[in-house]
Amino acid sequence: MGYVTNDMANGIVFITRPGKKAEVPIYIRVRFERKDYMVKIPEVTTTLDTWPNGQNAQVQIRLFYPVLGKIHDAISRCLKRGDFSKDKLDEIIYSIVREDSESSISPAVHEWHIGQQGHPVSKSKRILRSSKKSEIIELSFIDYFEQFVKELESGKRKTIKGVVASARTITNYKQGLNRMKEFQKSMHMHITWEGINRDFINEFIQFIQSPKRGDNRYNTNTVAKRIKEIKHLVRAAREDGVTDIPVPEYKFGEVAVDSIYLTKDEISRFSKADLTGLTGSYEIARDLFLVGVYAGQRVSDYNSVSADQIVTDEDGRMYITFYQKKTHKEVTVPVRKPLREILAKYNNNLPTLCEPTINLCIKEIGKRAKINDIIEYTSTKGGVEHIVKAPKYKLITTHTARRTFATLAYLDGMDSMDIRRVTGHSSERILSKYIKSTAHDTARMMARKSHYWD
């Protein structure tokens, strides 16, 4: 008995049986308390060329054949209440079919239901054909993941916040897709929607944190990112009608690794470091990084400042307006003297460098600036926590600039709401992750506030 769409997790299966005629009957099989009940849906037929088949067929049936969707939902509610019976099944089918077509199905239906409950029913035979046949695409998890990424790239699909995905977001999803393909290949399996649950996620985590991956093992933060992607993909697939599996409930902690900031003294040494023997890219990278320090923006925003973003008011104060690529928020930042000097150097039109190049350059500059305090932090790889020690300059990245701004602004006593207006952070909780002050830093800040000693 082919052409089965299985949804036994919910206790319900729709079935068709091929016959000599183009039109085929539809059956429903319901499992309740370890017993199966099968009923032919009277005089409601379909054709094999329009009947979904395969992994996602059950979802497609409910979407594209409303009468069957209504029957499914009504029986599901009945099963959840625990008051299911054969008579109840017959009554549900009759009432929904009758309601769905007041013009009556046929005398055969009338006779069928008279034998069940004695109720009249309508008279014209109905053939179910999907109005969305051309849209029926059976997508595996990997296929859907690939389509999802392509739609992000084209702009057809928006982010959770309803905006066009940034290049960084698209890159993250591509990386997640590649890891999932590697996982599928290594496990010699085909990832199905029904298999995406807690056990699946645990196995995936073991794979990406396996010691066999060497330096490519994922730390805790990146694992958490991959899990969020899986959950988001399932939500999107449910909305698209590709699957009806529940979104897996799985929480995975994030840890702060290499989350450093530069002190005012380190910034001074960094800005004055001797770059003799280095290419011009190093000087540009340093200037761009310092723009991030003084403006508090992400590299995607401070890497491409142009003159039309800069205004000067009647008092001679200069401001830069950023339209943040990640959040699509507009923020305005006052220009301090050192930032003004950098902008003037490039006639208010900053050059652009790719992020990897900036990261490579600023580490070398940090080394020359002797920013070499040993930093100790905890990193989790392969499911095991490791204490890592490294000279501070090795941990400097483009995002260090943003952390530096937030931390120094906080230590200078700037109101957290004002800091958020500049950085664009949506909450105190998220901003707090960027403030990397030590207990001693905080104590000194408190001591400077005269009212603390009153």
C-alpha positions in Angstrom: 0.0 0.0 0.0 2.2 2.8 -1.3 1.5 6.5 -1.3 1.4 6.7 2.5 2.0 9.9 4.4 3.2 9.0 7.8 2.6 11.1 10.9 2.4 8.5 13.5 4.0 10.7 16.1 0.6 12.3 16.1 -1.3 9.0 15.7 -2.6 9.9 12.2 -1.8 8.6 8.7 -3.4 9.6 5.4 -3.3 6.8 2.7 -4.2 6.5 -0.9 -4.5 3.2 -2.8 -3.7 3.2 -6.5 -6.4 1.7 -8.7 -7.4 1.4 -12.4 -9.0 4.8 -12.4 -7.3 8.1 -12.4 -9.1 9.1 -9.3 -8.1 7.3 -6.1 -9.8 7.0 -2.7 -8.3 8.6 0.4 -8.1 6.7 3.7 -7.3 7.9 7.2 -5.7 5.6 9.8 -5.6 6.6 13.4 -3.7 5.0 16.2 -5.1 5.2 19.7 -4.2 3.2 22.7 -2.1 0.8 20.6 -5.0 0.1 18.2 -5.3 1.2 14.6 -8.6 2.5 13.2 -8.9 2.9 9.4 -11.8 4.7 7.6 -12.2 5.6 3.9 -13.1 9.2 3.6 -16.4 8.8 1.7 -16.4 9.9 -2.0 -13.6 12.3 -1.5 -10.9 11.3 -3.9 -7.7 12.6 -5.3 -5.3 11.9 -8.2 -1.9 10.3 -7.9 -0.2 13.1 -9.8 -1.3 15.7 -7.3 -0.9 13.6 -4.2 2.2 14.6 -2.1 4.5 11.7 -1.4 7.7 11.5 0.7 9.2 12.9 3.8 7.1 16.1 4.0 3.9 14.9 2.5 1.8 15.1 5.7 2.6 18.7 6.1 1.8 19.5 2.4 -1.5 17.6 2.6 -2.7 19.7 5.5 -1.6 22.9 3.7 -2.8 22.2 0.2 -6.0 20.1 1.0 -7.9 22.1 3.6 -10.6 19.5 4.2 -8.0 16.9 5.1 -6.3 19.4 7.3 -9.5 20.1 9.2 -10.0 16.4 9.7 -6.5 16.0 10.9 -6.7 18.8 13.4 -10.1 17.8 14.7 -8.9 14.2 15.3 -5.6 15.5 16.9 -7.7 17.4 19.4 -9.8 14.4 20.1 -6.7 12.2 20.7 -5.3 14.8 23.1 -8.5 14.9 25.1 -8.4 11.1 25.2 -12.1 10.7 24.2 -11.4 9.1 20.8 -13.5 6.2 19.5 -14.5 4.7 16.2 -17.9 6.4 16.4 -16.1 9.7 17.1 -13.9 9.2 14.1 -16.9 8.7 11.8 -18.7 11.7 13.2 -15.7 14.0 12.7 -15.2 12.9 9.1 -18.9 13.3 8.4 -19.3 16.7 10.0 -16.2 18.2 8.3 -16.9 16.8 4.9 -20.5 18.0 5.1 -19.5 21.4 6.3 -16.8 21.7 3.7 -19.2 21.0 0.8 -22.9 21.9 1.4 -23.7 20.8 -2.2 -23.5 17.2 -1.0 -21.1 14.5 -2.1 -23.2 11.6 -3.4 -26.0 9.2 -2.4 -23.2 6.8 -1.4 -22.1 9.2 1.3 -25.7 9.6 2.4 -26.1 5.9 2.7 -22.7 5.5 4.5 -23.6 8.1 7.1 -27.1 7.0 7.6 -25.6 3.7 8.6 -23.5 5.5 11.1 -25.5 8.3 12.6 -28.6 8.9 10.4 -27.6 12.4 9.3 -28.2 13.6 5.7 -25.2 14.8 3.7 -24.6 16.6 0.4 -24.5 15.2 -3.1 -21.7 16.1 -5.4 -18.6 14.1 -5.7 -15.4 16.0 -5.0 -11.9 15.4 -6.3 -9.1 17.0 -4.3 -6.4 18.5 -6.4 -3.8 20.7 -4.9 -4.0 24.3 -6.1 -0.3 24.6 -5.2 1.0 21.5 -6.9 3.8 23.5 -8.6 5.0 24.6 -5.1 5.2 21.1 -3.7 8.9 20.5 -3.2 10.1 17.8 -0.9 13.1 19.3 0.9 15.4 17.4 3.2 17.0 19.3 6.0 20.2 19.8 4.0 18.3 20.8 0.9 16.3 23.3 2.9 19.4 24.7 4.6 21.0 25.3 1.1 17.8 27.0 -0.1 17.6 29.1 3.0 21.2 30.4 2.5 20.5 31.2 -1.2 17.4 33.1 -0.2 19.4 35.1 2.4 22.0 35.9 -0.3 19.4 37.1 -2.8 17.5 39.1 -0.2 14.3 37.1 -0.8 14.5 35.9 2.8 14.9 38.4 5.6 16.4 37.8 9.1 14.4 37.3 12.3 14.2 41.0 12.6 12.8 41.4 9.1 15.8 43.0 7.5 18.2 42.0 4.8 20.9 39.7 6.1 24.4 41.1 6.4 27.4 39.5 4.8 28.6 38.3 8.2 25.2 36.6 8.9 25.2 34.9 5.5 28.8 33.7 6.1 27.8 32.3 9.5 25.0 30.3 7.9 27.3 29.0 5.2 29.7 27.8 7.8 26.9 26.1 9.7 25.7 24.4 6.4 29.2 23.1 5.7 29.6 21.7 9.2 26.2 20.0 8.9 27.2 18.4 5.5 30.5 17.2 7.1 28.5 15.7 10.0 26.1 13.9 7.7 29.0 12.4 5.7 30.9 11.3 8.7 27.9 9.6 10.2 27.1 7.9 6.9 23.5 9.0 7.3 20.8 11.1 5.7 19.6 13.8 8.1 15.8 13.8 8.2 13.5 16.3 9.8 12.1 13.7 12.2 15.6 13.0 13.5 16.3 16.5 14.6 15.9 16.3 18.4 18.0 16.5 21.5 19.9 13.3 20.7 20.7 14.6 17.2 22.1 17.9 18.7 24.2 16.1 21.2 25.7 13.9 18.5 26.4 17.0 16.4 28.1 18.8 19.3 30.3 15.7 19.9 31.3 15.9 16.3 32.2 19.6 16.1 34.0 19.4 19.5 35.8 16.1 18.8 39.5 16.1 19.5 40.0 14.5 16.1 39.2 18.0 14.5 42.4 19.3 16.1 42.6 23.1 15.8 39.2 23.0 14.0 37.4 22.0 17.1 34.6 24.4 18.1 34.7 26.3 21.3 31.6 26.8 23.4 30.5 30.1 21.8 30.6 28.7 18.3 28.7 25.6 19.3 26.0 27.8 20.8 25.8 29.7 17.5 25.4 26.4 15.5 22.6 25.3 17.8 20.8 28.6 17.4 21.0 28.1 13.7 19.4 24.7 13.8 16.5 26.0 16.0 16.0 28.9 13.7 16.0 26.7 10.6 13.3 24.5 12.1 11.1 27.5 13.0 11.5 28.8 9.4 10.8 25.4 7.9 7.6 25.1 10.0 6.5 28.5 8.8 7.2 27.5 5.2 5.2 24.3 5.6 8.2 22.1 5.0 8.0 20.2 8.3 5.8 20.2 11.4 8.4 18.8 13.8 8.7 20.8 17.1 11.5 23.2 17.6 14.1 21.3 19.7 14.4 22.6 23.2 18.1 22.8 23.8 20.1 25.4 25.7 23.8 25.6 25.5 25.9 28.0 27.5 28.2 30.6 26.1 31.5 31.6 27.6 33.6 34.7 27.2 36.9 33.9 25.5 39.5 36.4 24.5 37.1 39.2 25.5 39.7 41.9 26.2 39.8 45.7 26.0 42.7 48.1 25.8 43.4 50.6 28.6 44.0 54.2 27.9 47.7 53.7 28.2 47.6 50.8 25.8 45.7 52.8 23.3 48.3 55.6 23.5 51.1 53.1 22.9 49.2 51.4 20.1 48.6 54.7 18.3 52.3 55.7 18.6 53.8 52.3 17.8 56.7 52.4 15.3 55.6 50.8 12.0 59.0 51.0 10.3 59.4 48.3 7.8 55.7 47.5 7.5 53.4 48.1 4.5 50.9 50.9 4.2 48.1 48.5 5.1 49.3 48.4 8.7 48.9 52.2 9.1 45.4 52.0 7.6 44.5 49.1 9.8 45.6 51.0 12.9 43.6 54.0 11.9 40.5 52.0 11.2 40.8 50.2 14.5 41.2 53.5 16.4 38.1 54.8 14.7 36.3 51.8 16.2 37.8 52.6 19.6 36.6 56.2 19.5 33.2 55.5 17.8 32.2 52.2 19.5 30.9 50.6 16.2 31.4 47.2 14.6 34.1 46.7 12.0 31.4 46.5 9.3 30.4 50.1 10.2 33.7 51.8 11.0 35.5 50.2 8.0 33.7 52.4 5.5 33.1 55.9 6.8 32.4 58.6 4.2 32.1 62.3 4.2 28.4 62.3 3.8 28.1 60.7 7.3 29.8 63.6 9.0 28.2 66.9 10.0 29.4 69.9 12.0 27.0 71.9 14.0 26.9 75.7 14.6 29.2 75.4 17.6 31.8 73.6 15.6 31.1 70.1 17.1 31.5 67.3 14.7 29.3 64.1 14.6 29.3 60.9 12.6 26.0 59.1 11.8 26.2 55.4 11.3 23.5 53.2 9.8 24.5 49.9 11.5 24.6 47.1 8.9 23.8 44.3 11.5 20.9 45.9 13.3 19.8 48.6 10.8 19.8 51.1 13.6 20.9 54.7 13.1 23.2 56.0 15.7 25.1 59.4 16.0 28.5 59.6 17.7 30.3 62.8 18.7 33.7 63.1 17.2 36.6 63.4 19.7 39.8 65.2 18.9 41.9 62.0 18.1 39.0 60.7 15.9 38.8 64.1 14.1 42.5 63.9 13.3 42.2 60.5 11.8 39.2 61.6 9.6 41.1 64.7 8.5 44.0 62.5 7.4 41.7 60.8 4.8 39.6 63.9 4.0 36.7 62.3 5.9 36.6 59.3 3.5 38.2 56.3 5.2 39.8 53.6 3.2 38.6 50.0 3.5 40.4 46.8 4.4 39.0 43.3 4.8 38.5 42.2 8.3 41.2 39.4 8.3 43.8 41.8 7.1 42.9 44.3 9.9 43.1 41.5 12.5 46.5 40.4 11.2 47.9 43.9 11.2 46.6 45.1 14.6 48.1 42.0 16.3 51.5 42.9 15.0 51.0 46.6 16.0 50.0 45.5 19.5 53.2 43.4 19.7 55.3 46.4 18.7 53.4 48.5 21.3 54.4 46.0 23.9 50.8 45.1 24.8 52.0 41.8 26.1 50.5 41.3 29.5 49.7 37.6 29.9 45.9 37.0 29.7 44.5 33.8 31.2 41.0 32.7 30.2 38.9 29.6 29.9 38.2 28.0 26.6 36.0 24.9 26.0 36.9 22.6 23.2 35.9 19.0 22.8 33.6 19.4 25.7 36.5 20.0 28.0 37.5 23.3 29.7 41.1 24.4 29.2 42.9 27.3 30.9 44.6 29.2 28.1 47.4 31.8 28.5 48.4 34.2 25.8 50.1 37.6 25.4 47.4 40.3 25.2 48.4 41.5 21.7 47.5 38.0 20.3 43.9 38.4 21.4 43.4 41.9 19.8 40.7 41.7 17.1 38.5 44.3 15.3 35.8 43.7 17.9 38.3 44.6 20.7 37.7 48.2 19.6 34.0 48.1 20.4 34.6 46.5 23.8 37.3 49.1 24.5 34.8 51.9 23.8 32.1 50.4 26.0 34.4 49.6 28.9 36.2 53.0 29.0 33.0 54.9 28.6 31.6 53.0 31.6 34.7 53.5 33.7 34.6 57.2 32.9 31.1 57.3 34.4 29.1 57.6 31.2 25.4 56.6 31.8 24.8 53.1 30.4 21.8 54.4 28.4 24.0 56.9 26.6 26.6 54.1 25.9 23.8 52.1 24.4 22.7 55.0 22.2 26.1 55.0 20.7 26.8 51.3 20.4 23.2 50.4 19.4 22.9 47.6 22.0 19.3 46.7 22.7 19.5 45.9 26.4 21.6 46.3 29.5 22.3 42.6 29.5 23.9 42.6 26.1 25.9 45.7 26.8 27.2 44.2 30.0 29.0 41.5 27.9 31.0 44.2 26.3 32.1 45.9 29.5 35.3 44.1 30.5 36.4 46.0 33.5 38.1 44.3 36.4 37.0 44.6 40.0 39.9 47.0 40.6 38.7 49.1 37.7 35.2 49.3 39.1 36.5 50.2 42.6 38.6 53.1 41.2 35.6 54.4 39.2 33.5 54.3 42.4 36.2 56.1 44.4 36.3 59.0 41.8 32.6 59.7 42.4 32.5 62.1 45.3 29.0 61.1 46.4 30.3 57.6 47.1 32.1 58.8 50.2 29.3 61.1 51.5 
